[in-house]
Amino acid sequence: MFKVTENGTNRLDIELSGKLDSEGMRNALDELVEKSEHIQQGRMLYEVVEFQLPSLEAIAIELSRLPAMFRLMKKFERAAVLSDKNWIKTVSEIEGALIPGLEIKAFDRNQREEAEAWLIG
């Protein structure tokens, strides 16, 4: 499941759980692009619950949309990632170091208040 919720004028909350297939990835990316269309200097709260690697077909769809995803990421300045998996937190922060203009900080899932405060700061 990939759920995108608008939270104010410049923030999206995203919940990822389970495994995405090609149709789920296509729908998720479409929704993400649609809901971020008018965002500037955005914030993103990304909660990863029971993550499973997406199917190969889903990864192919994501790769085919990389240019659009890079344009989308330019709309955001900060992203907080909530996860109980250390490897997901580490990968998220490395990703933030590789994407110019986007700062990503990872938190344990029980640190939602701290993540929300960091997004505002």
Biopython code that builds the backbone (N, CA, C, O; Angstrom):
import numpy as np
from Bio.PDB.StructureBuilder import StructureBuilder

atoms = [
    (1, "MET", "N", (0.844, -1.179, 0.000)),
    (1, "MET", "CA", (0.000, 0.000, 0.000)),
    (1, "MET", "C", (0.885, 1.236, 0.000)),
    (1, "MET", "O", (1.900, 1.290, 0.694)),
    (2, "PHE", "N", (0.495, 2.205, -0.771)),
    (2, "PHE", "CA", (1.162, 3.492, -0.864)),
    (2, "PHE", "C", (0.070, 4.536, -0.786)),
    (2, "PHE", "O", (-0.711, 4.696, -1.725)),
    (3, "LYS", "N", (0.010, 5.245, 0.322)),
    (3, "LYS", "CA", (-1.064, 6.202, 0.546)),
    (3, "LYS", "C", (-0.465, 7.599, 0.687)),
    (3, "LYS", "O", (0.451, 7.812, 1.481)),
    (4, "VAL", "N", (-0.987, 8.546, -0.087)),
    (4, "VAL", "CA", (-0.521, 9.934, -0.053)),
    (4, "VAL", "C", (-1.651, 10.812, 0.464)),
    (4, "VAL", "O", (-2.757, 10.802, -0.077)),
    (5, "THR", "N", (-1.358, 11.576, 1.527)),
    (5, "THR", "CA", (-2.354, 12.453, 2.127)),
    (5, "THR", "C", (-1.810, 13.870, 2.168)),
    (5, "THR", "O", (-0.696, 14.105, 2.635)),
    (6, "GLU", "N", (-2.604, 14.814, 1.675)),
    (6, "GLU", "CA", (-2.219, 16.212, 1.775)),
    (6, "GLU", "C", (-2.413, 16.661, 3.217)),
    (6, "GLU", "O", (-3.428, 16.358, 3.844)),
    (7, "ASN", "N", (-1.423, 17.386, 3.735)),
    (7, "ASN", "CA", (-1.457, 17.852, 5.114)),
    (7, "ASN", "C", (-1.066, 19.330, 5.096)),
    (7, "ASN", "O", (0.087, 19.672, 5.360)),
    (8, "GLY", "N", (-2.008, 20.190, 4.790)),
    (8, "GLY", "CA", (-1.733, 21.616, 4.660)),
    (8, "GLY", "C", (-1.350, 21.950, 3.229)),
    (8, "GLY", "O", (-1.516, 21.139, 2.318)),
    (9, "THR", "N", (-0.833, 23.167, 3.049)),
    (9, "THR", "CA", (-0.548, 23.645, 1.694)),
    (9, "THR", "C", (0.795, 23.188, 1.147)),
    (9, "THR", "O", (0.984, 23.168, -0.069)),
    (10, "ASN", "N", (1.726, 22.822, 2.012)),
    (10, "ASN", "CA", (3.042, 22.451, 1.494)),
    (10, "ASN", "C", (3.573, 21.146, 2.081)),
    (10, "ASN", "O", (4.786, 20.947, 2.157)),
    (11, "ARG", "N", (2.682, 20.270, 2.490)),
    (11, "ARG", "CA", (3.147, 19.020, 3.086)),
    (11, "ARG", "C", (2.324, 17.841, 2.586)),
    (11, "ARG", "O", (1.108, 17.916, 2.415)),
    (12, "LEU", "N", (3.049, 16.746, 2.359)),
    (12, "LEU", "CA", (2.417, 15.471, 2.049)),
    (12, "LEU", "C", (2.835, 14.458, 3.098)),
    (12, "LEU", "O", (3.992, 14.429, 3.520)),
    (13, "ASP", "N", (1.900, 13.634, 3.514)),
    (13, "ASP", "CA", (2.184, 12.505, 4.387)),
    (13, "ASP", "C", (2.018, 11.248, 3.540)),
    (13, "ASP", "O", (1.002, 11.061, 2.870)),
    (14, "ILE", "N", (3.023, 10.403, 3.581)),
    (14, "ILE", "CA", (3.026, 9.201, 2.761)),
    (14, "ILE", "C", (3.190, 7.993, 3.673)),
    (14, "ILE", "O", (4.040, 7.980, 4.563)),
    (15, "GLU", "N", (2.365, 6.982, 3.437)),
    (15, "GLU", "CA", (2.488, 5.725, 4.181)),
    (15, "GLU", "C", (2.746, 4.618, 3.182)),
    (15, "GLU", "O", (2.000, 4.440, 2.218)),
    (16, "LEU", "N", (3.813, 3.876, 3.427)),
    (16, "LEU", "CA", (4.172, 2.747, 2.584)),
    (16, "LEU", "C", (4.189, 1.497, 3.440)),
    (16, "LEU", "O", (4.863, 1.441, 4.469)),
    (17, "SER", "N", (3.440, 0.491, 3.004)),
    (17, "SER", "CA", (3.455, -0.785, 3.712)),
    (17, "SER", "C", (3.246, -1.906, 2.711)),
    (17, "SER", "O", (2.618, -1.726, 1.668)),
    (18, "GLY", "N", (3.779, -3.050, 3.048)),
    (18, "GLY", "CA", (3.608, -4.210, 2.178)),
    (18, "GLY", "C", (4.445, -4.107, 0.922)),
    (18, "GLY", "O", (5.468, -3.423, 0.893)),
    (19, "LYS", "N", (4.000, -4.795, -0.115)),
    (19, "LYS", "CA", (4.737, -4.889, -1.367)),
    (19, "LYS", "C", (3.942, -4.242, -2.495)),
    (19, "LYS", "O", (2.743, -4.481, -2.636)),
    (20, "LEU", "N", (4.619, -3.420, -3.297)),
    (20, "LEU", "CA", (3.976, -2.780, -4.445)),
    (20, "LEU", "C", (4.217, -3.600, -5.703)),
    (20, "LEU", "O", (5.340, -4.020, -5.981)),
    (21, "ASP", "N", (3.148, -3.820, -6.458)),
    (21, "ASP", "CA", (3.276, -4.423, -7.778)),
    (21, "ASP", "C", (3.290, -3.298, -8.801)),
    (21, "ASP", "O", (3.265, -2.125, -8.427)),
    (22, "SER", "N", (3.328, -3.632, -10.085)),
    (22, "SER", "CA", (3.439, -2.597, -11.118)),
    (22, "SER", "C", (2.242, -1.647, -11.110)),
    (22, "SER", "O", (2.419, -0.436, -11.238)),
    (23, "GLU", "N", (1.047, -2.169, -10.965)),
    (23, "GLU", "CA", (-0.144, -1.308, -10.938)),
    (23, "GLU", "C", (-0.130, -0.404, -9.711)),
    (23, "GLU", "O", (-0.449, 0.780, -9.811)),
    (24, "GLY", "N", (0.237, -0.951, -8.558)),
    (24, "GLY", "CA", (0.316, -0.157, -7.343)),
    (24, "GLY", "C", (1.352, 0.944, -7.451)),
    (24, "GLY", "O", (1.120, 2.060, -6.988)),
    (25, "MET", "N", (2.512, 0.639, -8.068)),
    (25, "MET", "CA", (3.562, 1.643, -8.247)),
    (25, "MET", "C", (3.084, 2.733, -9.194)),
    (25, "MET", "O", (3.290, 3.917, -8.923)),
    (26, "ARG", "N", (2.460, 2.362, -10.283)),
    (26, "ARG", "CA", (1.957, 3.336, -11.258)),
    (26, "ARG", "C", (0.953, 4.277, -10.577)),
    (26, "ARG", "O", (1.041, 5.497, -10.719)),
    (27, "ASN", "N", (0.012, 3.705, -9.846)),
    (27, "ASN", "CA", (-0.998, 4.520, -9.155)),
    (27, "ASN", "C", (-0.362, 5.413, -8.097)),
    (27, "ASN", "O", (-0.740, 6.576, -7.955)),
    (28, "ALA", "N", (0.606, 4.872, -7.351)),
    (28, "ALA", "CA", (1.259, 5.631, -6.291)),
    (28, "ALA", "C", (2.011, 6.829, -6.859)),
    (28, "ALA", "O", (1.904, 7.939, -6.337)),
    (29, "LEU", "N", (2.766, 6.607, -7.923)),
    (29, "LEU", "CA", (3.528, 7.706, -8.512)),
    (29, "LEU", "C", (2.609, 8.753, -9.129)),
    (29, "LEU", "O", (2.879, 9.951, -9.031)),
    (30, "ASP", "N", (1.528, 8.312, -9.761)),
    (30, "ASP", "CA", (0.554, 9.261, -10.312)),
    (30, "ASP", "C", (-0.042, 10.123, -9.208)),
    (30, "ASP", "O", (-0.166, 11.339, -9.356)),
    (31, "GLU", "N", (-0.407, 9.487, -8.108)),
    (31, "GLU", "CA", (-1.000, 10.220, -6.987)),
    (31, "GLU", "C", (0.004, 11.190, -6.373)),
    (31, "GLU", "O", (-0.347, 12.318, -6.029)),
    (32, "LEU", "N", (1.228, 10.757, -6.240)),
    (32, "LEU", "CA", (2.271, 11.608, -5.670)),
    (32, "LEU", "C", (2.501, 12.845, -6.540)),
    (32, "LEU", "O", (2.609, 13.957, -6.023)),
    (33, "VAL", "N", (2.575, 12.654, -7.842)),
    (33, "VAL", "CA", (2.758, 13.782, -8.755)),
    (33, "VAL", "C", (1.553, 14.722, -8.683)),
    (33, "VAL", "O", (1.715, 15.940, -8.605)),
    (34, "GLU", "N", (0.355, 14.159, -8.710)),
    (34, "GLU", "CA", (-0.865, 14.970, -8.678)),
    (34, "GLU", "C", (-0.955, 15.803, -7.407)),
    (34, "GLU", "O", (-1.250, 16.997, -7.468)),
    (35, "LYS", "N", (-0.704, 15.189, -6.263)),
    (35, "LYS", "CA", (-0.878, 15.898, -4.994)),
    (35, "LYS", "C", (0.260, 16.863, -4.680)),
    (35, "LYS", "O", (0.131, 17.698, -3.785)),
    (36, "SER", "N", (1.365, 16.758, -5.400)),
    (36, "SER", "CA", (2.472, 17.685, -5.156)),
    (36, "SER", "C", (2.541, 18.777, -6.214)),
    (36, "SER", "O", (3.460, 19.596, -6.202)),
    (37, "GLU", "N", (1.591, 18.796, -7.114)),
    (37, "GLU", "CA", (1.609, 19.722, -8.252)),
    (37, "GLU", "C", (1.797, 21.177, -7.836)),
    (37, "GLU", "O", (2.566, 21.892, -8.478)),
    (38, "HIS", "N", (1.126, 21.636, -6.792)),
    (38, "HIS", "CA", (1.162, 23.044, -6.404)),
    (38, "HIS", "C", (2.067, 23.310, -5.190)),
    (38, "HIS", "O", (2.081, 24.419, -4.656)),
    (39, "ILE", "N", (2.805, 22.311, -4.766)),
    (39, "ILE", "CA", (3.668, 22.471, -3.590)),
    (39, "ILE", "C", (4.956, 23.193, -3.968)),
    (39, "ILE", "O", (5.551, 22.937, -5.015)),
    (40, "GLN", "N", (5.371, 24.104, -3.084)),
    (40, "GLN", "CA", (6.657, 24.776, -3.185)),
    (40, "GLN", "C", (7.270, 24.786, -1.797)),
    (40, "GLN", "O", (6.561, 24.969, -0.808)),
    (41, "GLN", "N", (8.572, 24.594, -1.712)),
    (41, "GLN", "CA", (9.272, 24.534, -0.429)),
    (41, "GLN", "C", (8.574, 23.541, 0.488)),
    (41, "GLN", "O", (8.315, 23.830, 1.656)),
    (42, "GLY", "N", (8.277, 22.383, -0.050)),
    (42, "GLY", "CA", (7.464, 21.390, 0.632)),
    (42, "GLY", "C", (8.171, 20.598, 1.714)),
    (42, "GLY", "O", (9.395, 20.601, 1.852)),
    (43, "ARG", "N", (7.344, 19.936, 2.453)),
    (43, "ARG", "CA", (7.749, 19.022, 3.518)),
    (43, "ARG", "C", (7.047, 17.689, 3.267)),
    (43, "ARG", "O", (5.940, 17.648, 2.730)),
    (44, "MET", "N", (7.700, 16.615, 3.658)),
    (44, "MET", "CA", (7.131, 15.292, 3.452)),
    (44, "MET", "C", (7.391, 14.443, 4.698)),
    (44, "MET", "O", (8.517, 14.366, 5.189)),
    (45, "LEU", "N", (6.339, 13.814, 5.193)),
    (45, "LEU", "CA", (6.470, 12.857, 6.296)),
    (45, "LEU", "C", (6.192, 11.483, 5.695)),
    (45, "LEU", "O", (5.090, 11.216, 5.216)),
    (46, "TYR", "N", (7.184, 10.630, 5.725)),
    (46, "TYR", "CA", (7.144, 9.347, 5.041)),
    (46, "TYR", "C", (7.218, 8.251, 6.101)),
    (46, "TYR", "O", (8.242, 8.095, 6.766)),
    (47, "GLU", "N", (6.137, 7.497, 6.257)),
    (47, "GLU", "CA", (6.120, 6.415, 7.244)),
    (47, "GLU", "C", (6.194, 5.065, 6.531)),
    (47, "GLU", "O", (5.359, 4.744, 5.685)),
    (48, "VAL", "N", (7.209, 4.289, 6.892)),
    (48, "VAL", "CA", (7.432, 2.988, 6.275)),
    (48, "VAL", "C", (7.071, 1.912, 7.299)),
    (48, "VAL", "O", (7.690, 1.801, 8.357)),
    (49, "VAL", "N", (6.041, 1.117, 6.949)),
    (49, "VAL", "CA", (5.529, 0.090, 7.849)),
    (49, "VAL", "C", (5.612, -1.257, 7.129)),
    (49, "VAL", "O", (5.094, -1.399, 6.022)),
    (50, "GLU", "N", (6.247, -2.226, 7.738)),
    (50, "GLU", "CA", (6.319, -3.578, 7.170)),
    (50, "GLU", "C", (6.724, -3.550, 5.701)),
    (50, "GLU", "O", (6.040, -4.124, 4.853)),
    (51, "PHE", "N", (7.827, -2.888, 5.403)),
    (51, "PHE", "CA", (8.297, -2.713, 4.037)),
    (51, "PHE", "C", (8.742, -4.031, 3.420)),
    (51, "PHE", "O", (9.407, -4.848, 4.056)),
    (52, "GLN", "N", (8.357, -4.211, 2.171)),
    (52, "GLN", "CA", (8.842, -5.319, 1.353)),
    (52, "GLN", "C", (9.315, -4.728, 0.038)),
    (52, "GLN", "O", (8.737, -3.757, -0.450)),
    (53, "LEU", "N", (10.352, -5.296, -0.535)),
    (53, "LEU", "CA", (10.833, -4.789, -1.811)),
    (53, "LEU", "C", (9.741, -4.890, -2.858)),
    (53, "LEU", "O", (9.015, -5.883, -2.899)),
    (54, "PRO", "N", (9.611, -3.871, -3.713)),
    (54, "PRO", "CA", (8.600, -3.928, -4.770)),
    (54, "PRO", "C", (8.958, -4.986, -5.809)),
    (54, "PRO", "O", (10.098, -5.445, -5.880)),
    (55, "SER", "N", (7.981, -5.359, -6.601)),
    (55, "SER", "CA", (8.220, -6.334, -7.666)),
    (55, "SER", "C", (9.165, -5.726, -8.706)),
    (55, "SER", "O", (9.321, -4.506, -8.766)),
    (56, "LEU", "N", (9.786, -6.561, -9.511)),
    (56, "LEU", "CA", (10.681, -6.069, -10.562)),
    (56, "LEU", "C", (9.939, -5.174, -11.549)),
    (56, "LEU", "O", (10.491, -4.186, -12.032)),
    (57, "GLU", "N", (8.700, -5.519, -11.845)),
    (57, "GLU", "CA", (7.895, -4.688, -12.746)),
    (57, "GLU", "C", (7.646, -3.312, -12.145)),
    (57, "GLU", "O", (7.666, -2.306, -12.854)),
    (58, "ALA", "N", (7.409, -3.269, -10.831)),
    (58, "ALA", "CA", (7.188, -1.989, -10.151)),
    (58, "ALA", "C", (8.465, -1.144, -10.168)),
    (58, "ALA", "O", (8.403, 0.073, -10.347)),
    (59, "ILE", "N", (9.599, -1.776, -9.984)),
    (59, "ILE", "CA", (10.875, -1.049, -10.031)),
    (59, "ILE", "C", (11.100, -0.488, -11.433)),
    (59, "ILE", "O", (11.580, 0.636, -11.585)),
    (60, "ALA", "N", (10.754, -1.272, -12.460)),
    (60, "ALA", "CA", (10.903, -0.804, -13.841)),
    (60, "ALA", "C", (10.046, 0.432, -14.094)),
    (60, "ALA", "O", (10.481, 1.358, -14.778)),
    (61, "ILE", "N", (8.845, 0.453, -13.552)),
    (61, "ILE", "CA", (7.971, 1.622, -13.709)),
    (61, "ILE", "C", (8.580, 2.825, -13.009)),
    (61, "ILE", "O", (8.581, 3.927, -13.557)),
    (62, "GLU", "N", (9.097, 2.626, -11.806)),
    (62, "GLU", "CA", (9.717, 3.727, -11.079)),
    (62, "GLU", "C", (10.919, 4.265, -11.853)),
    (62, "GLU", "O", (11.082, 5.480, -11.973)),
    (63, "LEU", "N", (11.751, 3.387, -12.371)),
    (63, "LEU", "CA", (12.918, 3.823, -13.132)),
    (63, "LEU", "C", (12.517, 4.579, -14.398)),
    (63, "LEU", "O", (13.186, 5.534, -14.795)),
    (64, "SER", "N", (11.434, 4.154, -15.024)),
    (64, "SER", "CA", (10.988, 4.831, -16.245)),
    (64, "SER", "C", (10.504, 6.246, -15.961)),
    (64, "SER", "O", (10.421, 7.069, -16.873)),
    (65, "ARG", "N", (10.186, 6.530, -14.720)),
    (65, "ARG", "CA", (9.681, 7.859, -14.351)),
    (65, "ARG", "C", (10.695, 8.689, -13.565)),
    (65, "ARG", "O", (10.329, 9.684, -12.939)),
    (66, "LEU", "N", (11.951, 8.290, -13.593)),
    (66, "LEU", "CA", (12.966, 9.018, -12.826)),
    (66, "LEU", "C", (13.024, 10.511, -13.150)),
    (66, "LEU", "O", (13.103, 11.311, -12.217)),
    (67, "PRO", "N", (12.989, 10.930, -14.406)),
    (67, "PRO", "CA", (13.029, 12.383, -14.662)),
    (67, "PRO", "C", (11.883, 13.133, -13.967)),
    (67, "PRO", "O", (12.096, 14.204, -13.399)),
    (68, "ALA", "N", (10.691, 12.579, -14.012)),
    (68, "ALA", "CA", (9.546, 13.221, -13.341)),
    (68, "ALA", "C", (9.733, 13.208, -11.830)),
    (68, "ALA", "O", (9.347, 14.162, -11.154)),
    (69, "MET", "N", (10.318, 12.143, -11.289)),
    (69, "MET", "CA", (10.529, 12.058, -9.847)),
    (69, "MET", "C", (11.582, 13.075, -9.389)),
    (69, "MET", "O", (11.454, 13.653, -8.310)),
    (70, "PHE", "N", (12.616, 13.294, -10.199)),
    (70, "PHE", "CA", (13.615, 14.308, -9.847)),
    (70, "PHE", "C", (12.998, 15.704, -9.862)),
    (70, "PHE", "O", (13.298, 16.518, -8.990)),
    (71, "ARG", "N", (12.143, 15.990, -10.839)),
    (71, "ARG", "CA", (11.450, 17.287, -10.865)),
    (71, "ARG", "C", (10.564, 17.430, -9.626)),
    (71, "ARG", "O", (10.501, 18.500, -9.021)),
    (72, "LEU", "N", (9.892, 16.361, -9.261)),
    (72, "LEU", "CA", (9.014, 16.387, -8.096)),
    (72, "LEU", "C", (9.819, 16.660, -6.822)),
    (72, "LEU", "O", (9.386, 17.447, -5.980)),
    (73, "MET", "N", (10.974, 16.024, -6.669)),
    (73, "MET", "CA", (11.780, 16.187, -5.455)),
    (73, "MET", "C", (12.263, 17.626, -5.286)),
    (73, "MET", "O", (12.526, 18.056, -4.163)),
    (74, "LYS", "N", (12.383, 18.374, -6.377)),
    (74, "LYS", "CA", (12.804, 19.775, -6.286)),
    (74, "LYS", "C", (11.755, 20.636, -5.599)),
    (74, "LYS", "O", (12.058, 21.750, -5.173)),
    (75, "LYS", "N", (10.541, 20.143, -5.486)),
    (75, "LYS", "CA", (9.463, 20.877, -4.828)),
    (75, "LYS", "C", (9.554, 20.771, -3.303)),
    (75, "LYS", "O", (8.862, 21.492, -2.584)),
    (76, "PHE", "N", (10.407, 19.872, -2.818)),
    (76, "PHE", "CA", (10.486, 19.603, -1.386)),
    (76, "PHE", "C", (11.851, 19.990, -0.838)),
    (76, "PHE", "O", (12.877, 19.793, -1.488)),
    (77, "GLU", "N", (11.845, 20.550, 0.378)),
    (77, "GLU", "CA", (13.078, 20.926, 1.065)),
    (77, "GLU", "C", (13.456, 19.935, 2.156)),
    (77, "GLU", "O", (14.637, 19.714, 2.426)),
    (78, "ARG", "N", (12.443, 19.341, 2.780)),
    (78, "ARG", "CA", (12.693, 18.422, 3.892)),
    (78, "ARG", "C", (11.768, 17.220, 3.824)),
    (78, "ARG", "O", (10.605, 17.318, 3.432)),
    (79, "ALA", "N", (12.323, 16.086, 4.218)),
    (79, "ALA", "CA", (11.521, 14.872, 4.334)),
    (79, "ALA", "C", (11.954, 14.144, 5.604)),
    (79, "ALA", "O", (13.142, 13.929, 5.840)),
    (80, "ALA", "N", (10.978, 13.774, 6.404)),
    (80, "ALA", "CA", (11.232, 12.969, 7.594)),
    (80, "ALA", "C", (10.745, 11.559, 7.297)),
    (80, "ALA", "O", (9.635, 11.366, 6.799)),
    (81, "VAL", "N", (11.575, 10.586, 7.605)),
    (81, "VAL", "CA", (11.237, 9.182, 7.366)),
    (81, "VAL", "C", (11.073, 8.504, 8.719)),
    (81, "VAL", "O", (11.974, 8.531, 9.557)),
    (82, "LEU", "N", (9.913, 7.897, 8.917)),
    (82, "LEU", "CA", (9.640, 7.136, 10.134)),
    (82, "LEU", "C", (9.730, 5.651, 9.808)),
    (82, "LEU", "O", (9.017, 5.158, 8.935)),
    (83, "SER", "N", (10.603, 4.944, 10.509)),
    (83, "SER", "CA", (10.754, 3.505, 10.281)),
    (83, "SER", "C", (11.407, 2.864, 11.495)),
    (83, "SER", "O", (12.164, 3.507, 12.222)),
    (84, "ASP", "N", (11.107, 1.601, 11.702)),
    (84, "ASP", "CA", (11.768, 0.844, 12.767)),
    (84, "ASP", "C", (12.944, 0.039, 12.237)),
    (84, "ASP", "O", (13.641, -0.619, 13.009)),
    (85, "LYS", "N", (13.172, 0.084, 10.943)),
    (85, "LYS", "CA", (14.276, -0.651, 10.315)),
    (85, "LYS", "C", (15.470, 0.282, 10.132)),
    (85, "LYS", "O", (15.377, 1.296, 9.442)),
    (86, "ASN", "N", (16.588, -0.070, 10.755)),
    (86, "ASN", "CA", (17.772, 0.774, 10.670)),
    (86, "ASN", "C", (18.266, 0.938, 9.238)),
    (86, "ASN", "O", (18.713, 2.023, 8.865)),
    (87, "TRP", "N", (18.194, -0.110, 8.435)),
    (87, "TRP", "CA", (18.707, -0.008, 7.074)),
    (87, "TRP", "C", (17.874, 0.973, 6.240)),
    (87, "TRP", "O", (18.415, 1.667, 5.379)),
    (88, "ILE", "N", (16.574, 1.034, 6.491)),
    (88, "ILE", "CA", (15.726, 1.990, 5.770)),
    (88, "ILE", "C", (16.095, 3.416, 6.181)),
    (88, "ILE", "O", (16.162, 4.310, 5.338)),
    (89, "LYS", "N", (16.332, 3.624, 7.461)),
    (89, "LYS", "CA", (16.715, 4.956, 7.931)),
    (89, "LYS", "C", (18.057, 5.374, 7.324)),
    (89, "LYS", "O", (18.225, 6.519, 6.905)),
    (90, "THR", "N", (18.998, 4.450, 7.279)),
    (90, "THR", "CA", (20.318, 4.751, 6.722)),
    (90, "THR", "C", (20.228, 5.073, 5.234)),
    (90, "THR", "O", (20.796, 6.063, 4.773)),
    (91, "VAL", "N", (19.517, 4.240, 4.488)),
    (91, "VAL", "CA", (19.360, 4.466, 3.044)),
    (91, "VAL", "C", (18.663, 5.807, 2.791)),
    (91, "VAL", "O", (19.028, 6.525, 1.860)),
    (92, "SER", "N", (17.677, 6.145, 3.600)),
    (92, "SER", "CA", (16.953, 7.410, 3.439)),
    (92, "SER", "C", (17.877, 8.599, 3.602)),
    (92, "SER", "O", (17.822, 9.540, 2.810)),
    (93, "GLU", "N", (18.719, 8.570, 4.612)),
    (93, "GLU", "CA", (19.612, 9.700, 4.852)),
    (93, "GLU", "C", (20.695, 9.785, 3.781)),
    (93, "GLU", "O", (21.119, 10.884, 3.426)),
    (94, "ILE", "N", (21.147, 8.650, 3.262)),
    (94, "ILE", "CA", (22.105, 8.661, 2.143)),
    (94, "ILE", "C", (21.444, 9.275, 0.920)),
    (94, "ILE", "O", (22.052, 10.082, 0.218)),
    (95, "GLU", "N", (20.199, 8.892, 0.666)),
    (95, "GLU", "CA", (19.452, 9.446, -0.463)),
    (95, "GLU", "C", (19.351, 10.966, -0.340)),
    (95, "GLU", "O", (19.488, 11.683, -1.331)),
    (96, "GLY", "N", (19.114, 11.450, 0.871)),
    (96, "GLY", "CA", (19.037, 12.888, 1.093)),
    (96, "GLY", "C", (20.349, 13.589, 0.778)),
    (96, "GLY", "O", (20.352, 14.717, 0.285)),
    (97, "ALA", "N", (21.462, 12.923, 1.063)),
    (97, "ALA", "CA", (22.765, 13.503, 0.760)),
    (97, "ALA", "C", (23.019, 13.564, -0.744)),
    (97, "ALA", "O", (23.820, 14.377, -1.205)),
    (98, "LEU", "N", (22.350, 12.722, -1.500)),
    (98, "LEU", "CA", (22.565, 12.656, -2.949)),
    (98, "LEU", "C", (21.623, 13.546, -3.748)),
    (98, "LEU", "O", (21.875, 13.801, -4.926)),
    (99, "ILE", "N", (20.550, 14.020, -3.137)),
    (99, "ILE", "CA", (19.565, 14.845, -3.845)),
    (99, "ILE", "C", (19.756, 16.304, -3.428)),
    (99, "ILE", "O", (19.443, 16.670, -2.295)),
    (100, "PRO", "N", (20.266, 17.134, -4.334)),
    (100, "PRO", "CA", (20.503, 18.539, -3.989)),
    (100, "PRO", "C", (19.210, 19.246, -3.565)),
    (100, "PRO", "O", (18.163, 19.103, -4.196)),
    (101, "GLY", "N", (19.321, 20.006, -2.483)),
    (101, "GLY", "CA", (18.186, 20.804, -2.031)),
    (101, "GLY", "C", (17.181, 20.066, -1.170)),
    (101, "GLY", "O", (16.236, 20.677, -0.671)),
    (102, "LEU", "N", (17.362, 18.765, -0.984)),
    (102, "LEU", "CA", (16.429, 17.985, -0.160)),
    (102, "LEU", "C", (17.171, 17.398, 1.031)),
    (102, "LEU", "O", (18.120, 16.629, 0.875)),
    (103, "GLU", "N", (16.725, 17.772, 2.213)),
    (103, "GLU", "CA", (17.302, 17.244, 3.445)),
    (103, "GLU", "C", (16.375, 16.158, 3.968)),
    (103, "GLU", "O", (15.181, 16.391, 4.158)),
    (104, "ILE", "N", (16.927, 14.971, 4.201)),
    (104, "ILE", "CA", (16.143, 13.853, 4.716)),
    (104, "ILE", "C", (16.725, 13.444, 6.053)),
    (104, "ILE", "O", (17.935, 13.265, 6.192)),
    (105, "LYS", "N", (15.851, 13.298, 7.032)),
    (105, "LYS", "CA", (16.262, 12.844, 8.362)),
    (105, "LYS", "C", (15.359, 11.685, 8.759)),
    (105, "LYS", "O", (14.143, 11.739, 8.574)),
    (106, "ALA", "N", (15.963, 10.645, 9.304)),
    (106, "ALA", "CA", (15.217, 9.447, 9.679)),
    (106, "ALA", "C", (14.970, 9.415, 11.184)),
    (106, "ALA", "O", (15.791, 9.865, 11.983)),
    (107, "PHE", "N", (13.808, 8.866, 11.540)),
    (107, "PHE", "CA", (13.383, 8.755, 12.930)),
    (107, "PHE", "C", (12.779, 7.381, 13.151)),
    (107, "PHE", "O", (12.302, 6.743, 12.212)),
    (108, "ASP", "N", (12.802, 6.925, 14.404)),
    (108, "ASP", "CA", (12.049, 5.719, 14.762)),
    (108, "ASP", "C", (10.564, 6.035, 14.652)),
    (108, "ASP", "O", (10.163, 7.191, 14.785)),
    (109, "ARG", "N", (9.762, 5.036, 14.416)),
    (109, "ARG", "CA", (8.320, 5.269, 14.248)),
    (109, "ARG", "C", (7.682, 5.872, 15.485)),
    (109, "ARG", "O", (6.670, 6.565, 15.375)),
    (110, "ASN", "N", (8.244, 5.627, 16.659)),
    (110, "ASN", "CA", (7.674, 6.198, 17.885)),
    (110, "ASN", "C", (8.141, 7.638, 18.126)),
    (110, "ASN", "O", (7.842, 8.215, 19.172)),
    (111, "GLN", "N", (8.868, 8.221, 17.171)),
    (111, "GLN", "CA", (9.356, 9.605, 17.289)),
    (111, "GLN", "C", (8.606, 10.551, 16.348)),
    (111, "GLN", "O", (9.186, 11.504, 15.827)),
    (112, "ARG", "N", (7.355, 10.291, 16.141)),
    (112, "ARG", "CA", (6.563, 11.106, 15.209)),
    (112, "ARG", "C", (6.567, 12.587, 15.603)),
    (112, "ARG", "O", (6.719, 13.449, 14.738)),
    (113, "GLU", "N", (6.404, 12.894, 16.880)),
    (113, "GLU", "CA", (6.389, 14.294, 17.322)),
    (113, "GLU", "C", (7.697, 14.993, 16.997)),
    (113, "GLU", "O", (7.698, 16.137, 16.544)),
    (114, "GLU", "N", (8.815, 14.306, 17.230)),
    (114, "GLU", "CA", (10.129, 14.878, 16.921)),
    (114, "GLU", "C", (10.273, 15.105, 15.418)),
    (114, "GLU", "O", (10.804, 16.131, 14.993)),
    (115, "ALA", "N", (9.803, 14.154, 14.617)),
    (115, "ALA", "CA", (9.867, 14.281, 13.161)),
    (115, "ALA", "C", (9.026, 15.475, 12.694)),
    (115, "ALA", "O", (9.462, 16.250, 11.843)),
    (116, "GLU", "N", (7.838, 15.616, 13.248)),
    (116, "GLU", "CA", (6.969, 16.726, 12.864)),
    (116, "GLU", "C", (7.617, 18.057, 13.239)),
    (116, "GLU", "O", (7.564, 19.009, 12.461)),
    (117, "ALA", "N", (8.222, 18.132, 14.409)),
    (117, "ALA", "CA", (8.897, 19.367, 14.838)),
    (117, "ALA", "C", (10.074, 19.676, 13.920)),
    (117, "ALA", "O", (10.297, 20.834, 13.569)),
    (118, "TRP", "N", (10.823, 18.656, 13.531)),
    (118, "TRP", "CA", (11.966, 18.861, 12.631)),
    (118, "TRP", "C", (11.496, 19.357, 11.262)),
    (118, "TRP", "O", (12.147, 20.209, 10.658)),
    (119, "LEU", "N", (10.384, 18.837, 10.774)),
    (119, "LEU", "CA", (9.863, 19.285, 9.480)),
    (119, "LEU", "C", (9.527, 20.768, 9.499)),
    (119, "LEU", "O", (9.753, 21.469, 8.512)),
    (120, "ILE", "N", (8.997, 21.243, 10.592)),
    (120, "ILE", "CA", (8.620, 22.652, 10.718)),
    (120, "ILE", "C", (9.853, 23.541, 10.814)),
    (120, "ILE", "O", (9.906, 24.624, 10.230)),
    (121, "GLY", "N", (10.860, 23.051, 11.577)),
    (121, "GLY", "CA", (12.072, 23.825, 11.848)),
    (121, "GLY", "C", (12.799, 24.174, 10.642)),
    (121, "GLY", "O", (13.840, 24.826, 10.715)),
]
sb = StructureBuilder()
sb.init_structure("model")
sb.init_model(0)
sb.init_chain("A")
sb.init_seg("    ")
for serial, (resi, resn, name, xyz) in enumerate(atoms, 1):
    if name == "N":
        sb.init_residue(resn, " ", resi, " ")
    sb.init_atom(name, np.array(xyz, "f"), 0.0, 1.0, " ", f" {name:<3s}", serial, name[0])
structure = sb.get_structure()
